[in-house]
Amino acid sequence: MATTRPAYLTLLESGELFQRVRKAHEHLASCDVCPLRCGVNRLTGELGICQTGVLAQVSSYGPHPGEERPLSGWRGSGTIFFARCNLRCVFCQNADISQLSAGREVNAGELAELMLDLQKRGCHNINLVSPSHVIPQILAAIEIAAGKGLELPIVYNTGGYDSLEMLALLEGVIDIYMPDMKYADPDLAFKYSRVKDYPRINQAAVLEMQRQVGDLQIDERGLAWRGLLVRHLVLPEGLAGSEAIFKFLAEKVSKNVYLNIMAQYRPAFKVRGLPGSYPELNRTIHPGEYQAAINAAKKLGLTRLD
């Protein structure tokens, strides 16, 4: 059996994890934690686009049975949902968490206790949902939790708009990266998620994640313990640019990439009930649109499809 010891324990023992915490904390003074680079001083209470200050905000946490099979297993993935998000998707299905809810502020010690509680409850991993804007806070909590006995793999569950500088600080800390790849067209990314240059930033982040952890590794129990897992949500009218994204994965990342092609798009948030706002998004996808995405992935040689 291959070793499944979480990578962050080695950094804890060497003292490097403490150094990562210190370096990440410095980025809050003129915030460039994510590619939005708001430049606000979060240490003094200034708020940027994510509306999150020096403390992370947690909306909810608990075992989640509905993640990908290698994550949920039979006891659930230990999800921690962070409030706010650095993307502002007009169709967000969790807008009450990502854009409208302030959540509950927690310090590093409290966040560490949530991680340890999820471990006590038998979860297979710690799944950090929408973490891109609170990486310094997460690192501080992992250091504390690891010192108190945390030994589960850490899942970085992100919308895919991530800073390479922050990802460098996460190397050897994160065991499983799970980014979205939402768009192939930067103009559509700005129109629907209000961020600039999404494809370039997203692709660079995914390449860095793959460099750090490689293809998804699954043990004999069917549980993932290290590697990259990519999510892609199929949008109506081909607006996500699915085939172009799959081509990038096949040619630049790995044909062995674990890819979840998701069919659950539905009109929500600013799309739902507002005729004329985004008519192209104001419907669910047709079965043929989803099948076309699956066919495109297989044609490009991608076979690890969830």
C-alpha positions as CSV (number, residue, x, y, z in Angstrom):
1,M,0.0,0.0,0.0
2,A,1.4,3.4,-1.0
3,T,1.9,5.9,1.9
4,T,-1.1,8.1,2.5
5,R,0.5,10.3,5.1
6,P,-0.6,13.9,4.6
7,A,2.1,16.1,3.1
8,Y,1.6,18.9,5.7
9,L,2.9,16.7,8.6
10,T,6.4,16.8,7.1
11,L,6.3,20.6,6.9
12,L,5.0,20.8,10.4
13,E,7.9,18.7,11.7
14,S,10.5,20.7,9.8
15,G,9.2,24.1,10.9
16,E,8.5,25.1,7.3
17,L,4.7,25.2,7.9
18,F,5.2,27.9,10.5
19,Q,7.2,29.9,7.9
20,R,4.4,29.5,5.3
21,V,1.9,30.8,7.9
22,R,4.0,33.9,8.5
23,K,4.6,34.6,4.8
24,A,0.9,34.2,3.9
25,H,-0.2,36.5,6.7
26,E,2.0,39.3,5.3
27,H,-0.1,39.2,2.1
28,L,-3.2,40.5,4.0
29,A,-1.6,43.9,4.6
30,S,-2.0,44.9,1.0
31,C,-4.2,42.0,-0.1
32,D,-3.1,40.0,-3.1
33,V,-4.2,36.7,-1.8
34,C,-6.2,36.0,-4.9
35,P,-5.9,37.4,-8.5
36,L,-8.4,40.2,-7.8
37,R,-5.5,41.9,-5.9
38,C,-7.7,44.4,-4.1
39,G,-4.8,45.9,-2.2
40,V,-6.8,46.6,0.9
41,N,-5.3,46.2,4.4
42,R,-7.3,43.3,5.8
43,L,-5.2,43.4,9.0
44,T,-6.8,46.7,9.9
45,G,-10.3,45.8,8.9
46,E,-10.4,47.1,5.4
47,L,-12.6,44.9,3.1
48,G,-12.1,44.2,-0.6
49,I,-14.4,42.4,-3.1
50,C,-14.6,39.3,-1.0
51,Q,-15.8,41.3,2.0
52,T,-13.6,39.2,4.3
53,G,-11.2,40.8,6.8
54,V,-8.5,39.3,9.0
55,L,-10.8,36.4,10.1
56,A,-12.2,33.7,7.9
57,Q,-16.0,33.4,7.8
58,V,-17.5,29.9,7.9
59,S,-21.0,29.4,6.7
60,S,-21.3,25.7,7.7
61,Y,-19.4,22.5,8.1
62,G,-20.0,18.8,8.4
63,P,-19.7,15.4,6.6
64,H,-20.8,15.6,3.0
65,P,-22.0,12.4,1.3
66,G,-22.5,14.0,-2.1
67,E,-19.0,14.8,-3.3
68,E,-17.1,12.7,-5.9
69,R,-17.0,9.0,-4.8
70,P,-13.2,9.0,-4.0
71,L,-13.8,11.9,-1.6
72,S,-17.1,11.0,0.0
73,G,-16.4,7.4,0.5
74,W,-18.8,5.8,3.0
75,R,-18.4,8.4,5.9
76,G,-18.5,11.6,4.0
77,S,-16.0,14.3,3.0
78,G,-15.4,16.8,5.8
79,T,-16.5,20.0,4.2
80,I,-16.0,23.5,5.6
81,F,-17.9,26.1,3.6
82,F,-16.3,29.5,3.7
83,A,-18.6,32.5,3.2
84,R,-18.0,34.8,0.3
85,C,-16.1,34.0,-2.8
86,N,-13.7,35.7,-5.2
87,L,-16.0,34.8,-8.1
88,R,-19.4,36.5,-8.5
89,C,-21.2,34.1,-10.7
90,V,-24.6,35.3,-11.8
91,F,-25.9,31.7,-11.8
92,C,-24.4,30.7,-8.5
93,Q,-26.4,27.9,-6.9
94,N,-25.0,28.7,-3.4
95,A,-25.3,32.5,-3.6
96,D,-26.6,32.7,0.0
97,I,-23.2,31.4,1.0
98,S,-20.9,32.8,-1.6
99,Q,-22.3,36.3,-2.1
100,L,-25.0,37.2,0.3
101,S,-24.1,35.6,3.7
102,A,-21.5,37.0,6.1
103,G,-21.2,33.6,7.8
104,R,-19.6,33.3,11.2
105,E,-16.1,34.7,11.9
106,V,-13.6,32.2,13.3
107,N,-10.1,32.6,14.4
108,A,-7.3,30.1,13.5
109,G,-7.8,28.1,16.7
110,E,-11.6,27.8,16.1
111,L,-11.1,26.8,12.5
112,A,-8.6,24.1,13.6
113,E,-11.1,22.7,16.0
114,L,-13.6,22.4,13.2
115,M,-11.1,20.3,11.3
116,L,-10.4,18.1,14.3
117,D,-14.1,17.7,14.9
118,L,-14.6,16.4,11.4
119,Q,-11.8,14.0,11.9
120,K,-13.4,12.7,15.1
121,R,-16.7,12.3,13.2
122,G,-15.0,9.8,10.8
123,C,-14.7,12.0,7.7
124,H,-12.2,10.8,5.1
125,N,-10.7,14.2,4.4
126,I,-10.9,17.9,5.2
127,N,-12.6,19.6,2.2
128,L,-12.1,23.4,2.1
129,V,-14.9,24.9,-0.1
130,S,-14.2,28.3,-1.7
131,P,-10.8,28.8,0.0
132,S,-9.0,31.1,-2.4
133,H,-9.6,34.3,-0.4
134,V,-8.7,32.9,3.0
135,I,-5.5,30.9,2.4
136,P,-3.5,32.7,5.2
137,Q,-6.2,31.8,7.7
138,I,-6.4,28.2,6.5
139,L,-2.6,27.7,6.8
140,A,-2.7,29.0,10.3
141,A,-5.5,26.7,11.2
142,I,-3.8,23.6,9.6
143,E,-0.6,24.3,11.6
144,I,-2.6,24.3,14.8
145,A,-4.7,21.3,13.9
146,A,-1.8,19.2,12.7
147,G,0.0,20.0,16.0
148,K,-3.1,18.5,17.8
149,G,-3.3,15.3,15.8
150,L,-5.0,16.1,12.5
151,E,-3.9,13.5,9.9
152,L,-6.5,13.6,7.2
153,P,-5.8,14.7,3.6
154,I,-6.6,18.3,2.8
155,V,-8.8,19.0,-0.2
156,Y,-8.6,22.5,-1.8
157,N,-12.1,22.9,-3.4
158,T,-11.8,26.0,-5.5
159,G,-13.6,28.0,-8.3
160,G,-10.2,27.9,-10.0
161,Y,-9.4,31.7,-9.9
162,D,-6.2,31.3,-7.8
163,S,-2.9,33.1,-7.3
164,L,0.3,31.3,-8.2
165,E,2.0,33.0,-5.3
166,M,-0.5,31.6,-2.8
167,L,-0.4,28.2,-4.5
168,A,3.4,28.2,-4.0
169,L,2.8,28.6,-0.2
170,L,0.3,25.6,-0.4
171,E,2.8,23.2,-1.9
172,G,3.3,20.3,0.4
173,V,0.3,21.4,2.4
174,I,-2.6,20.5,0.1
175,D,-3.0,16.8,-0.7
176,I,-5.9,17.0,-3.2
177,Y,-6.6,20.0,-5.5
178,M,-10.1,20.2,-6.8
179,P,-10.5,23.2,-9.1
180,D,-13.3,24.2,-11.3
181,M,-12.5,25.0,-14.9
182,K,-15.5,27.2,-15.7
183,Y,-14.8,29.0,-19.0
184,A,-12.6,29.0,-22.1
185,D,-13.6,32.5,-23.1
186,P,-12.4,35.5,-21.0
187,D,-15.2,37.7,-22.1
188,L,-17.9,35.3,-21.0
189,A,-16.0,34.8,-17.7
190,F,-16.2,38.5,-17.1
191,K,-19.9,38.6,-18.1
192,Y,-21.0,35.8,-15.9
193,S,-18.5,35.7,-13.1
194,R,-17.1,39.3,-13.0
195,V,-13.4,38.4,-13.1
196,K,-10.8,39.3,-15.7
197,D,-8.7,36.9,-17.6
198,Y,-10.2,33.8,-16.1
199,P,-9.0,31.2,-18.6
200,R,-5.3,32.3,-18.5
201,I,-5.3,32.5,-14.7
202,N,-7.3,29.3,-14.3
203,Q,-5.1,27.3,-16.6
204,A,-1.9,28.5,-15.0
205,A,-3.3,27.5,-11.6
206,V,-4.3,24.0,-12.8
207,L,-0.9,23.4,-14.3
208,E,0.7,24.4,-11.0
209,M,-1.7,22.1,-9.0
210,Q,-0.8,19.2,-11.3
211,R,2.9,19.9,-10.9
212,Q,2.5,19.8,-7.2
213,V,0.4,16.7,-6.7
214,G,0.1,14.9,-10.1
215,D,-2.7,12.7,-11.2
216,L,-5.3,11.6,-8.6
217,Q,-4.2,8.7,-6.5
218,I,-6.9,6.3,-5.2
219,D,-6.1,3.6,-2.6
220,E,-7.5,0.1,-2.5
221,R,-10.5,1.3,-0.5
222,G,-11.5,3.6,-3.3
223,L,-10.5,6.8,-1.4
224,A,-8.4,9.6,-3.0
225,W,-5.4,10.5,-0.9
226,R,-3.4,12.8,-3.3
227,G,-3.6,14.4,-6.7
228,L,-5.7,16.6,-9.0
229,L,-9.4,16.3,-9.6
230,V,-11.0,18.8,-12.1
231,R,-14.6,19.8,-12.2
232,H,-16.3,21.3,-15.2
233,L,-20.0,22.5,-15.3
234,V,-21.6,22.2,-18.7
235,L,-23.5,25.4,-19.5
236,P,-26.4,25.9,-22.0
237,E,-25.5,26.8,-25.6
238,G,-21.9,25.6,-25.1
239,L,-21.0,28.8,-23.2
240,A,-18.5,27.1,-20.9
241,G,-16.3,26.2,-23.9
242,S,-16.1,22.5,-22.8
243,E,-14.2,21.1,-25.7
244,A,-11.5,23.8,-25.5
245,I,-11.1,23.1,-21.8
246,F,-10.8,19.4,-22.4
247,K,-8.3,20.0,-25.1
248,F,-6.1,21.9,-22.7
249,L,-6.4,19.2,-20.1
250,A,-5.5,16.4,-22.6
251,E,-2.6,18.3,-24.2
252,K,-1.1,20.3,-21.3
253,V,-2.1,18.6,-18.1
254,S,-2.6,14.9,-18.4
255,K,-4.7,12.4,-20.3
256,N,-5.0,10.6,-17.0
257,V,-6.6,13.6,-15.3
258,Y,-9.7,12.8,-13.1
259,L,-12.5,14.9,-14.6
260,N,-16.0,15.4,-13.3
261,I,-18.2,16.7,-16.1
262,M,-21.2,18.0,-14.3
263,A,-24.7,18.2,-15.7
264,Q,-26.6,19.9,-12.8
265,Y,-26.7,23.4,-14.2
266,R,-30.0,25.1,-13.5
267,P,-31.0,28.8,-13.5
268,A,-30.3,30.3,-10.1
269,F,-29.5,33.6,-8.3
270,K,-29.5,36.5,-10.9
271,V,-30.6,34.3,-13.8
272,R,-33.6,32.7,-12.2
273,G,-36.9,34.6,-12.5
274,L,-35.4,37.6,-14.2
275,P,-36.6,37.3,-17.9
276,G,-34.3,39.2,-20.2
277,S,-31.3,39.4,-17.9
278,Y,-29.4,36.4,-19.2
279,P,-31.8,34.6,-21.5
280,E,-29.1,32.3,-22.8
281,L,-28.6,30.9,-19.3
282,N,-32.3,30.8,-18.3
283,R,-32.8,27.0,-18.8
284,T,-31.3,23.7,-17.8
285,I,-29.0,22.0,-20.3
286,H,-30.4,19.5,-22.8
287,P,-29.3,15.8,-22.5
288,G,-27.7,16.2,-25.9
289,E,-25.5,19.1,-24.7
290,Y,-24.2,17.0,-21.8
291,Q,-23.6,14.0,-24.1
292,A,-21.7,16.2,-26.5
293,A,-19.4,17.2,-23.7
294,I,-18.8,13.6,-22.7
295,N,-18.1,12.6,-26.3
296,A,-15.6,15.5,-26.7
297,A,-13.7,14.5,-23.6
298,K,-13.5,10.8,-24.8
299,K,-12.5,11.9,-28.3
300,L,-9.5,13.8,-26.8
301,G,-8.4,10.7,-24.9
302,L,-9.7,11.6,-21.4
303,T,-11.0,8.4,-19.8
304,R,-11.1,9.1,-16.0
305,L,-14.6,10.6,-16.1
306,D,-16.8,10.9,-13.1
